[in-house]
Amino acid sequence: MFEGGFILSSEVNLKEAGKQKIEWARNRMPVLESISKRWSQEKPLAGVKVGACLHVTSKTANLLITLIDGGADVSLCGSNPLSTQDDVAKALNEVYGVPTYAKRGEDKESFYNRILTVLDMKPDITVDDGADLINTLHSERTELLKNVLGGTEETTTGVTRLKAMAKDNRLNYPVIAVNDAMTKHMFDNRYGTGQSTIDGLMRATNYLLAGAKFVVVGYGWCGRGVAKDAKGLGARVTVVEVDPVRALEASLDGFDVKSMDRAAAKADFIVTTTGNKNVVDKHHLEQIKDGCILSNAGHFNVEINIEALEEMSNGKQTVRKDVEEYQLNNGKKVYTIGEGRLVNLSAGEGHPADVMDMSFSNQALSVEYIAKGDHNLKNDVYSVPKHIDESIAKLKLEAMGMELERLTSEQVEYLNSWKIGT
């Protein structure tokens, strides 16, 4: 019996199932593989301790294996209670020798205790997704800060938190915002989130999207991807946005643009992609359509006001794996996916390996950049150096069999001259 292309762990042990997933993902991560081959010879991370707080998936496993190939001493915990793949965690521990502290469905106390366990290794470099590792380090293990060379951050929400820390002079070491790399947010956030969010919704519900009224809250890179893919499957997509420029862009991309109040009253599906709090709030829930399915594609489970939903309900029950039904006091029923946590990881397997290849190559090369130390970074948030971003794009193109055109010397001269006109 197979599920999602993998033999179920009931038929082979959990460790082997995880190993299969990791190897399957590796087949579509050629840029990371090329880094591994170089690092296996050069060992640029020899003696460097890397503490990582990331979604424990098959793609993440390949990043950790690459860091080890570079000579790093690595420890990993999960960055979301529902994003850990237990078979991958077991394989990392028992096959690849990566100390991994994560379990799907753990409570909040256990989640943060595992972060503290990773910090026990006294990392030289932190690799984060959501900034929980960095935040815990700055609040509960401040004595370790003096030894940290720098860190990296994977996602929009984490970058936002870190920029706020830097603004308040609370960030005690430099951090590279991997999310801001062009080869990350333009592809991972758009194509990765778009496909994996729809995949999570379809796995959880098995409902038809064609003809459904589908609301996307937020039209950043993630929202663009979700809206595009939902439209491609025939959904009638409405975008909710607070930024007038993004709202205009959504309209010109062919989407209806409405307020949350108006959109909620007609929605069959609502997906939040804002990184902000309570974008589906109590007054929206009071107007929501009977049978609406609520899900979140942002990092933290704060975008849907679950507390208000609980207060407005006289009962709830699990009706499918990862799907809870709320019976509202007004007689309507509303459904949430994965407790309002990341739908693509709580109900699916996360982004395709093809896009995580670029994201995690940015992570790997940014770690190498920090470890080399031939820079003068202050305690602030930095973009991935342009030469790293462009090198990843070139390697990805080569792996896909694509070719770049080259400028002629005449064209270079023309672009650099101000004398040549009409």
Phi and psi in degrees as a GROMACS rama.xvg file:
@    title "Ramachandran Plot"
@    xaxis  label "Phi"
@    yaxis  label "Psi"
@TYPE xy
-123.511  153.814  PHE-2
-143.665  124.568  GLU-3
61.4033  24.1357  GLY-4
88.4303  0.766465  GLY-5
-120.871  144.886  PHE-6
-67.84  131.814  ILE-7
-64.712  146.452  LEU-8
-68.1004  -10.8409  SER-9
-71.3832  -20.2392  SER-10
-99.4865  -27.2644  GLU-11
-131.138  161.696  VAL-12
-68.3961  161.552  ASN-13
-59.3159  -38.6295  LEU-14
-60.7848  -45.5171  LYS-15
-69.3488  -36.5041  GLU-16
-61.7114  -42.0291  ALA-17
-65.2225  -41.0345  GLY-18
-60.7975  -41.5545  LYS-19
-60.9124  -44.1805  GLN-20
-60.9259  -44.7462  LYS-21
-63.0428  -44.0166  ILE-22
-67.7603  -37.7275  GLU-23
-62.6263  -44.4392  TRP-24
-64.2416  -38.3675  ALA-25
-58.6917  -30.7294  ARG-26
-60.2987  -23.5755  ASN-27
-114.269  25.8431  ARG-28
-128.755  61.9466  MET-29
-68.1479  -30.8457  PRO-30
-68.5029  -45.2404  VAL-31
-62.8356  -36.6078  LEU-32
-63.5589  -39.6059  GLU-33
-66.5282  -35.2583  SER-34
-65.8074  -42.6807  ILE-35
-58.1008  -43.8205  SER-36
-63.2614  -42.8899  LYS-37
-66.7144  -45.1492  ARG-38
-65.8703  -32.482  TRP-39
-59.7328  -28.4041  SER-40
-89.3134  -42.9111  GLN-41
-86.0643  -30.4119  GLU-42
50.132  56.4951  LYS-43
-69.4939  -14.6249  PRO-44
-108.916  17.7391  LEU-45
-56.5677  125.637  ALA-46
82.9183  -1.08196  GLY-47
-90.8072  130.508  VAL-48
-96.7082  121.991  LYS-49
-114.148  119.267  VAL-50
-99.9852  124.239  GLY-51
-121.67  138.657  ALA-52
-126.84  96.5327  CYS-53
-139.834  162.973  LEU-54
-62.156  125.984  HIS-55
-85.4495  88.0501  VAL-56
-125.551  175.627  THR-57
-63.6886  -32.9058  SER-58
-70.9837  -43.3567  LYS-59
-58.9744  -39.874  THR-60
-55.9656  -39.969  ALA-61
-69.1764  -31.1748  ASN-62
-64.1083  -47.2445  LEU-63
-62.8544  -39.4416  LEU-64
-63.7938  -38.7425  ILE-65
-64.1165  -43.2506  THR-66
-60.4421  -38.9473  LEU-67
-66.7886  -39.0312  ILE-68
-59.0643  -30.1363  ASP-69
-81.2551  -1.06108  GLY-70
101.025  1.55358  GLY-71
-75.1995  152.385  ALA-72
-96.4373  117.586  ASP-73
-121.382  143.364  VAL-74
-137.88  142.467  SER-75
-133.173  139.204  LEU-76
-130.283  164.977  CYS-77
-78.398  153.637  GLY-78
-107.267  8.36018  SER-79
-162.696  133.004  ASN-80
-60.3106  -22.7945  PRO-81
-110.391  8.83601  LEU-82
-101.388  -3.04704  SER-83
-78.5272  132.011  THR-84
-96.166  109.553  GLN-85
-61.1319  -33.6194  ASP-86
-68.1102  -36.4666  ASP-87
-66.9558  -42.2532  VAL-88
-59.7022  -42.5157  ALA-89
-66.4517  -41.1359  LYS-90
-64.9044  -40.4815  ALA-91
-60.272  -43.1786  LEU-92
-68.7802  -45.5473  ASN-93
-100.901  -21.6009  GLU-94
-102.831  -44.8524  VAL-95
-102.326  -4.46203  TYR-96
67.9652  29.8013  GLY-97
-100.904  111.641  VAL-98
-58.5219  113.982  PRO-99
-125.25  121.623  THR-100
-115.65  90.5794  TYR-101
-164.231  145.631  ALA-102
-149.617  132.11  LYS-103
-62.6176  133.255  ARG-104
85.2295  8.43153  GLY-105
-68.1331  156.037  GLU-106
-80.2458  174.43  ASP-107
-62.2469  -41.1068  LYS-108
-62.8669  -45.6706  GLU-109
-63.4147  -40.1924  SER-110
-57.0887  -49.0085  PHE-111
-74.4749  -28.7509  TYR-112
-63.4858  -34.3755  ASN-113
-70.4155  -33.602  ARG-114
-62.8336  -43.0338  ILE-115
-62.9983  -34.7541  LEU-116
-63.4142  -40.9219  THR-117
-64.7219  -39.3573  VAL-118
-67.3307  -20.7944  LEU-119
-60.9738  -21.269  ASP-120
-76.1482  -7.26153  MET-121
57.1962  66.5818  LYS-122
-64.5358  146.616  PRO-123
-85.1904  -31.7627  ASP-124
-136.164  138.5  ILE-125
-107.724  142.404  THR-126
-123.756  116.626  VAL-127
-126.288  157.144  ASP-128
-139.019  90.1282  ASP-129
113.781  -9.27644  GLY-130
72.4284  14.043  ALA-131
-67.5075  -37.0514  ASP-132
-64.7504  -48.3749  LEU-133
-64.2722  -42.2569  ILE-134
-64.0289  -42.379  ASN-135
-66.0457  -39.8677  THR-136
-60.7281  -41.7809  LEU-137
-75.6708  -20.3141  HIS-138
-106.112  -30.5824  SER-139
-120.723  -15.2467  GLU-140
-132.276  48.6385  ARG-141
-61.8952  -24.0404  THR-142
-66.7191  -16.0046  GLU-143
-88.3739  -14.496  LEU-144
-59.5767  -35.7975  LEU-145
-64.0358  -19.8129  LYS-146
-95.6617  -5.94683  ASN-147
-83.7808  126.793  VAL-148
-76.6389  -37.9002  LEU-149
170.611  -177.406  GLY-150
-149.851  173.393  GLY-151
-130.398  152.708  THR-152
-132.756  132.041  GLU-153
-86.669  -37.3878  GLU-154
-122.514  161.719  THR-155
-55.4879  -47.7082  THR-156
-59.5273  -43.8467  THR-157
-64.391  -41.976  GLY-158
-61.3649  -41.3595  VAL-159
-60.1468  -44.685  THR-160
-61.9007  -43.7279  ARG-161
-68.8009  -37.2462  LEU-162
-65.1344  -34.1432  LYS-163
-67.5784  -39.3913  ALA-164
-62.7412  -44.1978  MET-165
-63.7596  -40.2481  ALA-166
-61.3786  -35.6143  LYS-167
-90.3523  10.2895  ASP-168
57.8191  36.7778  ASN-169
-108.902  -3.44254  ARG-170
-89.7686  122.119  LEU-171
-101.932  5.79226  ASN-172
-157.665  158.715  TYR-173
-70.7275  144.693  PRO-174
-131.002  134.547  VAL-175
-94.4284  123.393  ILE-176
-82.6284  89.1202  ALA-177
-59.2565  -34.0507  VAL-178
-58.1156  -28.5026  ASN-179
-80.7092  -8.10938  ASP-180
-64.6244  139.511  ALA-181
-59.7923  -38.8943  MET-182
-76.3816  -0.2187  THR-183
-102.236  -68.6322  LYS-184
-69.6881  -29.8937  HIS-185
-71.3577  -21.759  MET-186
-115.609  -55.78  PHE-187
-57.5744  -54.8002  ASP-188
-66.289  -37.4357  ASN-189
-85.6156  -62.6273  ARG-190
-76.387  -38.9929  TYR-191
-67.3639  -53.5397  GLY-192
-64.8687  -39.6932  THR-193
-57.1815  -53.998  GLY-194
-68.5573  -44.8681  GLN-195
-72.2448  -30.2485  SER-196
-66.858  -46.4841  THR-197
-63.174  -40.1094  ILE-198
-59.6623  -46.7853  ASP-199
-61.3063  -42.8542  GLY-200
-61.8435  -43.5197  LEU-201
-70.6804  -38.2581  MET-202
-62.9672  -43.1097  ARG-203
-70.0339  -39.5503  ALA-204
-105.776  -32.4246  THR-205
58.1895  30.2954  ASN-206
-95.7204  156.974  TYR-207
-81.8303  131.78  LEU-208
-88.921  -28.2812  LEU-209
-57.5871  124.297  ALA-210
85.6163  -11.1144  GLY-211
-76.1586  148.814  ALA-212
-84.3698  112.039  LYS-213
-119.334  118.476  PHE-214
-106.799  127.434  VAL-215
-110.726  120.521  VAL-216
-97.8914  110.278  VAL-217
103.302  132.335  GLY-218
-126.081  44.5041  TYR-219
-78.9652  -161.268  GLY-220
-60.9791  -40.4101  TRP-221
-66.9376  -46.3573  CYS-222
-60.955  -39.3035  GLY-223
-58.1274  -44.4954  ARG-224
-66.0386  -43.9351  GLY-225
-64.484  -44.7719  VAL-226
-62.0068  -43.8154  ALA-227
-62.0824  -45.8298  LYS-228
-71.4149  -36.1018  ASP-229
-65.2601  -41.635  ALA-230
-62.1675  -39.5254  LYS-231
-62.4694  -25.1731  GLY-232
-93.9513  7.54214  LEU-233
94.7129  6.4404  GLY-234
-72.1072  153.567  ALA-235
-94.3786  102.347  ARG-236
-95.5334  131.333  VAL-237
-117.217  138.194  THR-238
-109.521  137.865  VAL-239
-111.935  126.728  VAL-240
-150.643  143.411  GLU-241
-96.4549  -19.4262  VAL-242
-88.3633  121.352  ASP-243
-63.8213  -33.5662  PRO-244
-69.2967  -45.1763  VAL-245
-66.0116  -37.4556  ARG-246
-62.3701  -41.5452  ALA-247
-64.3574  -41.8516  LEU-248
-60.3147  -44.0086  GLU-249
-60.579  -40.69  ALA-250
-63.3274  -45.0054  SER-251
-71.5563  -19.7316  LEU-252
-80.2896  -1.99374  ASP-253
102.06  12.3354  GLY-254
-104.178  148.02  PHE-255
-72.4048  144.79  ASP-256
-124.23  120.001  VAL-257
-134.782  166.001  LYS-258
-72.3177  160.799  SER-259
-62.5337  -37.4748  MET-260
-57.6575  -48.0992  ASP-261
-73.2477  -37.5093  ARG-262
-68.4345  -40.8116  ALA-263
-63.8215  -31.7011  ALA-264
-68.2422  -18.357  ALA-265
-120.626  -3.15148  LYS-266
-76.5986  135.604  ALA-267
-87.5522  -34.8707  ASP-268
-131.786  139.742  PHE-269
-127.545  127.974  ILE-270
-122.426  124.536  VAL-271
-96.0401  137.902  THR-272
-141.869  38.1251  THR-273
-101.863  -29.1782  THR-274
77.7474  11.1259  GLY-275
-115.424  171.482  ASN-276
-94.7246  139.059  LYS-277
51.9848  44.5179  ASN-278
-74.2787  -21.6661  VAL-279
-110.14  100.714  VAL-280
-108.284  -177.289  ASP-281
-57.3245  -45.429  LYS-282
-68.5409  -24.7455  HIS-283
-72.916  -41.2647  HIS-284
-64.6432  -29.5768  LEU-285
-67.9722  -25.0594  GLU-286
-102.023  -3.56684  GLN-287
-65.432  150.347  ILE-288
-70.6235  140.917  LYS-289
-59.4108  128.029  ASP-290
89.6771  2.53752  GLY-291
-62.4449  143.242  CYS-292
-107.673  117.823  ILE-293
-100.324  133.635  LEU-294
-148.555  159.934  SER-295
-128.655  132.474  ASN-296
-110.728  8.57979  ALA-297
-85.8319  168.931  GLY-298
-68.6886  -44.8404  HIS-299
-102.513  156.634  PHE-300
-87.8729  49.6079  ASN-301
-114.879  -5.5065  VAL-302
-75.0612  -31.6777  GLU-303
-102.001  129.544  ILE-304
-77.2529  83.6514  ASN-305
-66.0718  -35.7035  ILE-306
-60.8903  -43.9032  GLU-307
-64.9806  -39.2636  ALA-308
-61.0985  -40.399  LEU-309
-62.9669  -43.5858  GLU-310
-66.9152  -30.1818  GLU-311
-85.6817  -1.41374  MET-312
-111.399  149.415  SER-313
-104.961  7.67999  ASN-314
172.23  157.884  GLY-315
-149.704  157.547  LYS-316
-153.389  152.835  GLN-317
-83.1236  118.751  THR-318
-104.639  -20.4971  VAL-319
-150.584  165.436  ARG-320
-55.6859  124.679  LYS-321
72.5753  9.53622  ASP-322
-124.12  124.355  VAL-323
-114.749  137.489  GLU-324
-101.957  126.62  GLU-325
-104.509  129.331  TYR-326
-96.2114  105.185  GLN-327
-73.8756  154.524  LEU-328
-62.1302  -23.9582  ASN-329
-85.4843  5.54908  ASN-330
96.5134  -12.1391  GLY-331
-80.079  160.945  LYS-332
-118.437  138.566  LYS-333
-130.892  145.623  VAL-334
-120.225  139.015  TYR-335
-117.244  149.387  THR-336
-108.905  128.658  ILE-337
57.4636  38.0353  GLY-338
59.957  22.4553  GLU-339
78.5886  10.0592  GLY-340
-89.8106  176.805  ARG-341
-45.1316  109.247  LEU-342
-66.5619  -32.5025  VAL-343
-72.8552  -19.7878  ASN-344
-108.58  -29.5104  LEU-345
-75.1696  -31.6271  SER-346
-117.581  1.18324  ALA-347
-143.237  -161.107  GLY-348
-107.883  11.8608  GLU-349
82.6909  -167.651  GLY-350
-64.7211  151.848  HIS-351
-61.4074  148.927  PRO-352
-59.3918  -31.6069  ALA-353
-57.5485  -39.9429  ASP-354
-86.2336  -33.8338  VAL-355
-66.1732  -20.1244  MET-356
-56.8666  -43.6112  ASP-357
-74.3978  -43.4712  MET-358
-60.1453  -47.7875  SER-359
-78.1934  -21.3662  PHE-360
-68.4544  -37.4997  SER-361
-61.7138  -42.0585  ASN-362
-60.0281  -50.045  GLN-363
-61.3173  -48.6049  ALA-364
-71.2707  -27.1377  LEU-365
-70.9041  -37.635  SER-366
-62.2102  -43.5539  VAL-367
-61.101  -42.1937  GLU-368
-59.9632  -44.5614  TYR-369
-66.1759  -43.3722  ILE-370
-63.4771  -35.1103  ALA-371
-65.7549  -34.3553  LYS-372
69.4322  11.9864  GLY-373
-89.2843  53.7153  ASP-374
-150.456  173.072  HIS-375
-128.619  69.6333  ASN-376
-87.114  134.093  LEU-377
-88.2933  178.665  LYS-378
-77.6015  82.4428  ASN-379
-152.344  178.799  ASP-380
-102.559  127.341  VAL-381
-120.715  151.051  TYR-382
-75.1863  156.984  SER-383
-61.8733  131.074  VAL-384
-51.4503  137.647  PRO-385
-57.0217  -36.9061  LYS-386
-67.1126  -29.3702  HIS-387
-71.0487  -47.7369  ILE-388
-55.3497  -48.7331  ASP-389
-69.3307  -34.9802  GLU-390
-65.6355  -35.8017  SER-391
-67.4215  -41.2167  ILE-392
-61.0654  -42.7158  ALA-393
-65.0849  -43.3418  LYS-394
-64.5509  -37.631  LEU-395
-66.7413  -42.9544  LYS-396
-60.4549  -44.834  LEU-397
-59.9294  -42.7714  GLU-398
-64.8882  -27.5453  ALA-399
-89.0292  0.326287  MET-400
76.5206  21.8403  GLY-401
-95.9612  161.852  MET-402
-128.505  144.142  GLU-403
-94.7287  143.91  LEU-404
-79.7029  157.004  GLU-405
-119.025  141.329  ARG-406
-71.8927  141.604  LEU-407
-78.8295  163.829  THR-408
-61.2086  -34.5019  SER-409
-64.3624  -40.994  GLU-410
-67.8122  -39.2149  GLN-411
-62.3816  -43.8997  VAL-412
-62.3613  -42.1289  GLU-413
-61.902  -44.5845  TYR-414
-66.7866  -26.5796  LEU-415
-95.5037  3.09297  ASN-416
-109.043  146.384  SER-417
-108.187  -1.94606  TRP-418
-85.2656  -28.4342  LYS-419
-85.3138  122.895  ILE-420
-120.709  -140.818  GLY-421
